[in-house]
Amino acid sequence: MKKLMIAAVIGALSTTVLTVATDAAAQTATTTKPAATKATPKKPQPKRLIKRKPNPAKEAKIDPIPEGAEKWSCNEGLAFQLKGDMKRDQIVTVHWANKNYNLPRATTTTGADRFHDAASGMDLIVIPTKAMLFSDKDSSRLADECKTAAMLEGAPAPTQSNAIDKTSN
């Protein structure tokens, strides 16, 4: 009788171990990632026989500041140069970060002067107290609180809305 009881216990344990082992093996098989397909080996790039010499004039292209441009000083020691008459010109040139940007006038309903070039992403907004320079490329404000020398002395910004004679009604 004892032998029969021992055999029954051993049989039950072995069945349990066998069932648990197969469940564990099944879980491992489903949680492991499938084998990746063989990637095609990259072709080695041909080596250049003649190395090019660096051309500093071509690599460091710096646009000259337009002649007759006015300096606008901004917060944090930043500045840009603006060529054109904001009161009448339809395109002004902004010299920012060693590059010239031709910005066409954009219509606004607020009275602010806005010059925006969609291709470069540059956006200049001028209100009577200051100018702001934006970049659409990374949605950032490049310069803020920009003023001319005359504006620093108390004059308003040279905008179209300030050029309108308010007394001629």
FENWO-V699075 format. One record per backbone hydrogen bond with DSSP energy under -1.0 kcal/mol. NH is the residue of the N-H (numbers start at 1). CO is the residue of the C=O. If there is no record, write none. Layout:
nh=NH co=CO
nh=NH co=CO
This chain:
nh=5 co=1
nh=6 co=2
nh=7 co=3
nh=8 co=4
nh=9 co=5
nh=10 co=6
nh=11 co=7
nh=12 co=8
nh=13 co=9
nh=14 co=10
nh=15 co=11
nh=16 co=12
nh=17 co=13
nh=18 co=14
nh=19 co=15
nh=20 co=16
nh=21 co=17
nh=22 co=18
nh=23 co=19
nh=24 co=20
nh=25 co=21
nh=26 co=22
nh=27 co=23
nh=28 co=24
nh=29 co=25
nh=30 co=26
nh=31 co=27
nh=32 co=28
nh=59 co=55
nh=60 co=56
nh=63 co=98
nh=69 co=66
nh=70 co=82
nh=72 co=80
nh=73 co=147
nh=74 co=78
nh=75 co=144
nh=78 co=75
nh=80 co=72
nh=81 co=95
nh=82 co=70
nh=83 co=93
nh=88 co=85
nh=89 co=85
nh=92 co=103
nh=93 co=83
nh=94 co=101
nh=95 co=81
nh=96 co=99
nh=101 co=94
nh=103 co=92
nh=105 co=90
nh=106 co=114
nh=113 co=126
nh=115 co=124
nh=116 co=104
nh=117 co=122
nh=121 co=117
nh=123 co=134
nh=124 co=115
nh=125 co=132
nh=126 co=113
nh=127 co=130
nh=131 co=146
nh=132 co=125
nh=133 co=143
nh=134 co=123
nh=135 co=140
nh=136 co=121
nh=140 co=135
nh=142 co=133
nh=143 co=133
nh=146 co=131
nh=147 co=73
nh=152 co=148
nh=154 co=151
nh=155 co=150
nh=157 co=128
nh=159 co=157
nh=169 co=167
